[in-house]
Amino acid sequence: MADRRDREGIIVRDVTMTYERRGIATTAVDACDLVVPKGSWASLLGPSGCGKSTLLKILADIVRPTSGTATMDELTPAEARAARIFALVSQQSVMLPWRRLAENVELGLEVAGVPKRERRARAREAIELVGLSGFEKAYPHELSGGMRQRGAIARALTLRPRFLLMDEPFGALDELTRERLNFELIHILEETGATLLLVTHSVTEAVILSDTVAVMSPRPGRIVHVASLPFGHRRTPELRDDPGFVAAERDLRHALGSGTAPAPVAPARALLAG
């Protein structure tokens, strides 16, 4: 009998998604397989329109695949949504402009019917975790883009999700802010133990934030290369200077450019094994 741990985490098996419009069928993703072990961090990397966000939407129960299966801790996306075991953070840090930061962070709990005292306590805890203590009474227009995005992450964290699904969460930010928030997210993941699946166009961001990077081909999106990164979870900005980091970026760029796995070249051969 298979160990239950082999069935936990995110498991995508032979998922295909075909859209039909005006009698014309378009395949967005084709026969995709992906395994993200519980507690690990993974990225989907690929060109625009390759189906990265579609896979995330399937897991978030926004769309249903044409064929194949997707589970989180053995639950279907619909069951996982009902059990509130995941949270989705998108590129746009959507906040209600008439509500202060703390009230925006509480919103998911409010919709879920959580009592006021508990939701305020959980919002306060999440705001502290993302480094926004002192800004609870600020309105969205009084916050920078990076601060609003941290607020969106805090709102997701109030749900105490086992899985954090992120769709280009830092894509609209400048490079310096983006990298700083990458490492702040690492701290949050260490604190919460959540499993991460990140959609990104950035090779650097994928290497900073991942144990595993799955590279997708142009549409119809297929997973053509999976890189395992050996950096562990205690990562600091100094990681950027590690020769292994540079090798990982190089091989992932090669995989993106060719649509296939890179030829093994030392030292990347050892770095990306697995």
C-alpha positions in Angstrom: 0.0 0.0 0.0 1.3 3.5 -0.9 2.4 5.7 1.9 -0.2 8.4 2.5 2.5 11.0 2.2 2.7 10.1 -1.5 -0.9 11.3 -1.8 -0.6 14.5 0.1 0.4 17.9 -1.3 -0.6 19.0 -4.8 -1.0 16.2 -7.4 -1.9 16.9 -11.0 -2.4 13.9 -13.2 -2.8 14.1 -17.0 -4.7 17.4 -16.9 -5.9 18.8 -20.2 -7.9 22.0 -20.6 -9.6 22.8 -23.9 -11.8 25.8 -24.4 -14.3 26.1 -27.1 -15.5 29.4 -28.6 -17.7 29.8 -31.6 -17.1 26.2 -32.5 -13.3 26.5 -32.4 -11.5 24.4 -29.8 -8.3 25.7 -28.2 -6.2 23.5 -25.9 -4.6 25.7 -23.2 -2.8 22.8 -21.3 -2.2 19.3 -22.5 -1.6 16.2 -20.5 0.1 17.9 -17.6 1.6 16.0 -14.6 2.9 17.8 -11.5 3.6 16.8 -7.9 4.3 19.3 -5.2 5.0 17.5 -1.9 3.4 18.9 1.2 5.3 21.7 2.7 7.5 22.3 -0.4 7.7 25.3 -2.7 7.2 25.0 -6.5 6.9 27.4 -9.4 5.3 27.2 -12.9 7.6 29.0 -15.3 6.8 29.7 -19.0 6.0 32.2 -21.7 2.7 34.2 -21.6 -0.3 32.2 -22.7 1.3 28.8 -22.0 -1.4 27.7 -19.5 0.4 28.4 -16.2 -2.5 30.4 -14.8 -5.0 27.9 -16.2 -3.4 25.2 -14.0 -3.6 27.4 -11.0 -7.3 28.2 -11.8 -8.0 24.5 -12.0 -6.5 23.9 -8.5 -8.4 26.9 -7.2 -11.7 25.5 -8.5 -12.3 28.5 -10.9 -12.3 26.3 -14.0 -12.7 22.5 -14.3 -10.3 20.5 -16.6 -11.5 18.8 -19.7 -9.8 15.7 -18.5 -7.4 14.5 -15.8 -7.4 15.0 -12.1 -6.0 17.6 -9.6 -6.0 17.2 -5.8 -4.7 18.9 -2.7 -4.2 16.6 0.2 -6.4 14.1 -1.6 -9.2 16.6 -1.9 -10.6 17.7 -5.3 -10.4 21.5 -5.9 -14.1 21.9 -5.0 -13.6 19.9 -1.8 -10.5 21.9 -1.0 -12.3 25.2 -1.5 -15.2 24.1 0.7 -12.7 23.1 3.4 -10.8 26.4 3.0 -7.4 24.7 2.8 -6.0 27.0 0.1 -5.8 30.7 -0.5 -5.2 32.4 -3.9 -3.2 35.6 -4.3 -3.2 37.3 -7.7 -1.1 40.0 -9.3 -3.7 42.7 -8.5 -3.8 43.4 -4.8 -7.6 44.0 -4.9 -8.7 46.1 -1.9 -11.9 48.0 -1.1 -10.8 51.6 -1.2 -13.3 52.7 1.5 -11.9 50.1 4.0 -8.8 50.5 6.0 -6.0 48.0 5.8 -7.1 45.9 8.8 -10.7 45.8 7.5 -9.5 44.7 4.1 -7.3 42.0 5.7 -10.4 40.8 7.7 -12.6 40.6 4.6 -12.1 36.8 3.8 -12.9 35.9 7.4 -15.9 38.2 7.4 -17.3 36.5 4.3 -16.7 33.2 6.0 -18.8 34.3 9.0 -15.9 34.3 11.5 -16.8 36.2 14.7 -15.5 39.7 14.9 -13.2 39.2 17.8 -11.5 36.2 16.2 -11.1 37.8 12.8 -9.6 40.9 14.3 -7.1 38.8 16.2 -6.2 36.8 13.1 -5.9 39.9 11.0 -3.6 41.5 13.5 -1.4 38.4 13.6 -1.2 38.3 9.7 -0.5 42.0 9.4 2.4 41.6 11.9 3.7 38.6 10.0 3.9 40.6 6.7 5.5 43.5 8.4 2.7 46.0 8.2 2.1 46.7 11.9 1.4 50.4 12.4 -0.5 50.7 9.1 -3.7 49.0 10.2 -5.7 52.2 9.9 -4.3 53.3 6.5 -6.5 53.3 3.4 -5.3 51.5 0.3 -4.4 54.8 -1.5 -2.1 55.7 1.4 0.0 52.5 0.9 2.7 51.7 -1.7 2.1 49.0 -4.3 4.4 46.7 -2.3 2.5 47.4 0.9 -0.8 46.7 -0.7 0.5 43.4 -2.0 1.7 42.5 1.4 -1.8 43.3 2.6 -3.2 40.9 0.0 -0.9 38.2 1.3 -2.0 39.0 4.9 -5.6 38.6 3.9 -4.8 35.2 2.4 -2.9 34.2 5.6 -5.8 34.9 7.9 -7.5 31.8 6.4 -4.5 29.8 7.7 -4.2 27.9 4.4 -2.3 24.7 4.0 -1.7 25.7 0.3 -0.8 29.2 -1.0 -1.5 29.6 -4.7 0.1 32.7 -6.2 -0.4 34.1 -9.7 2.3 36.6 -10.5 1.8 38.3 -7.1 4.8 40.6 -7.5 4.7 41.1 -11.3 3.6 44.7 -11.2 6.3 45.8 -8.8 9.8 47.3 -9.5 12.7 44.8 -9.4 14.1 45.9 -6.0 10.7 45.8 -4.2 9.9 42.5 -5.9 13.1 40.8 -4.7 12.7 42.2 -1.1 9.1 40.7 -1.0 10.4 37.4 -2.4 12.6 37.0 0.7 9.8 38.3 3.0 7.6 35.6 1.5 10.2 33.0 2.3 10.0 34.1 6.0 6.2 33.8 5.9 6.4 30.3 4.4 8.9 29.2 7.1 6.5 30.6 9.7 3.4 29.0 8.4 4.6 25.8 6.8 2.3 26.3 3.8 2.8 24.6 0.5 3.5 27.1 -2.3 2.6 26.9 -6.0 3.7 30.1 -7.7 3.1 31.2 -11.3 5.8 33.5 -12.6 7.5 34.8 -15.7 10.7 35.5 -13.8 13.5 32.9 -13.8 15.2 34.7 -10.9 12.0 34.7 -8.8 11.4 31.1 -9.6 14.8 30.1 -8.3 14.6 32.2 -5.2 11.2 30.8 -4.2 11.3 27.2 -5.3 12.4 23.7 -4.4 11.1 22.6 -7.8 10.5 24.6 -11.0 8.3 23.2 -13.7 9.0 24.8 -17.1 6.0 24.9 -19.5 6.1 25.0 -23.3 4.2 27.5 -25.4 0.6 26.7 -25.9 -0.7 24.1 -25.7 1.1 24.1 -22.4 3.0 21.0 -21.5 5.5 20.6 -18.7 8.7 20.0 -20.6 11.3 20.2 -17.8 11.3 19.9 -14.0 14.3 21.3 -12.1 15.0 20.4 -8.4 16.9 23.0 -6.5 19.0 22.1 -3.4 19.0 25.4 -1.5 16.8 24.4 1.5 14.3 26.7 3.0 16.6 29.1 5.0 17.4 31.4 2.2 18.8 34.9 2.3 19.6 37.5 -0.3 23.2 36.2 -0.4 21.8 33.2 -2.2 22.0 35.3 -5.4 25.8 35.1 -5.2 25.9 31.3 -5.0 27.4 29.8 -8.2 24.6 27.2 -8.0 22.0 29.9 -8.2 23.6 31.3 -11.4 23.8 27.8 -12.8 20.1 27.2 -12.1 19.1 30.4 -13.8 21.2 29.5 -16.8 19.7 26.1 -17.2 16.1 27.3 -16.7 16.6 30.0 -19.3 17.9 27.3 -21.7 14.8 25.2 -21.0 12.6 28.1 -21.6 14.3 29.0 -24.9 14.3 25.5 -26.3 11.1 24.1 -24.9 13.0 21.1 -23.7 15.2 20.0 -20.8 18.8 21.5 -21.0 21.7 19.3 -21.7 23.5 18.4 -18.5 26.4 20.8 -18.1 28.6 20.9 -15.0 28.0 22.2 -12.4 24.3 22.4 -13.2 24.1 18.6 -13.7 24.4 18.0 -10.0 22.3 21.1 -9.1 19.3 20.1 -11.1 19.3 16.4 -10.6 16.2 14.8 -9.3 
